Amino acid sequence: MLISLDEKHERLLRRLVEEKHQGRRGAISAVVAEGIDAVAEKSHRRAAAKRLIEGMRKGVDFGLRGRKAYESRDEIYD
């Protein structure tokens, strides 16, 4: 696989490789793989948050079918 980077991102990648892996063989691939994993995890979290928010907007059906669960708050604290 061939990946083209502009100078700024290539310098950044090489700096990360040096910091994390001291320039070892295969280190560029490891840093790229870590980056892909991070992007995938972020995407997964965003999708989960979106589902959670949609669920909150939709609400929960308690099966009351329009009836009240109680007539007054005092009933709850008997």
CYANA upper distance limits for C-alpha pairs under 8 A (distance plus 0.5 A):
  5 LEU  CA      9 HIS  CA      6.43
  5 LEU  CA     10 GLU  CA      6.16
  6 ASP  CA     10 GLU  CA      6.64
  7 GLU  CA     11 ARG  CA      6.59
  8 LYS  CA     12 LEU  CA      6.79
  9 HIS  CA     13 LEU  CA      6.50
 10 GLU  CA     14 ARG  CA      6.64
 11 ARG  CA     15 ARG  CA      6.57
 12 LEU  CA     16 LEU  CA      6.68
 13 LEU  CA     17 VAL  CA      6.65
 13 LEU  CA     28 ILE  CA      7.99
 13 LEU  CA     31 VAL  CA      8.24
 14 ARG  CA     18 GLU  CA      6.67
 14 ARG  CA     28 ILE  CA      7.92
 15 ARG  CA     19 GLU  CA      6.64
 16 LEU  CA     20 LYS  CA      6.43
 16 LEU  CA     31 VAL  CA      7.91
 17 VAL  CA     21 HIS  CA      5.94
 17 VAL  CA     22 GLN  CA      7.04
 17 VAL  CA     23 GLY  CA      6.21
 17 VAL  CA     27 ALA  CA      6.45
 17 VAL  CA     28 ILE  CA      6.43
 17 VAL  CA     31 VAL  CA      6.88
 18 GLU  CA     22 GLN  CA      4.78
 18 GLU  CA     23 GLY  CA      5.17
 19 GLU  CA     23 GLY  CA      8.42
 21 HIS  CA     27 ALA  CA      6.51
 23 GLY  CA     27 ALA  CA      6.68
 26 GLY  CA     30 ALA  CA      6.93
 27 ALA  CA     31 VAL  CA      6.70
 28 ILE  CA     32 VAL  CA      6.67
 29 SER  CA     33 ALA  CA      6.52
 30 ALA  CA     34 GLU  CA      6.65
 31 VAL  CA     35 GLY  CA      6.70
 32 VAL  CA     36 ILE  CA      6.74
 33 ALA  CA     37 ASP  CA      6.66
 34 GLU  CA     38 ALA  CA      6.64
 35 GLY  CA     39 VAL  CA      6.73
 36 ILE  CA     40 ALA  CA      6.62
 37 ASP  CA     41 GLU  CA      6.56
 38 ALA  CA     42 LYS  CA      6.63
 39 VAL  CA     43 SER  CA      6.65
 40 ALA  CA     44 HIS  CA      6.63
 41 GLU  CA     45 ARG  CA      6.63
 42 LYS  CA     46 ARG  CA      6.66
 43 SER  CA     47 ALA  CA      6.72
 44 HIS  CA     48 ALA  CA      6.71
 45 ARG  CA     49 ALA  CA      6.57
 46 ARG  CA     50 LYS  CA      6.57
 47 ALA  CA     51 ARG  CA      6.74
 48 ALA  CA     52 LEU  CA      6.64
 49 ALA  CA     53 ILE  CA      6.60
 50 LYS  CA     54 GLU  CA      6.61
 51 ARG  CA     55 GLY  CA      6.59
 52 LEU  CA     56 MET  CA      6.77
 53 ILE  CA     57 ARG  CA      6.71
 54 GLU  CA     58 LYS  CA      6.59
 55 GLY  CA     59 GLY  CA      6.53
 55 GLY  CA     60 VAL  CA      8.39
 56 MET  CA     60 VAL  CA      8.27
 64 LEU  CA     68 LYS  CA      7.42
 64 LEU  CA     69 ALA  CA      7.51
 70 TYR  CA     75 GLU  CA      7.13
 70 TYR  CA     76 ILE  CA      8.00
 71 GLU  CA     75 GLU  CA      7.66
 72 SER  CA     76 ILE  CA      8.19
 73 ARG  CA     77 TYR  CA      7.70
 74 ASP  CA     78 ASP  CA      7.30
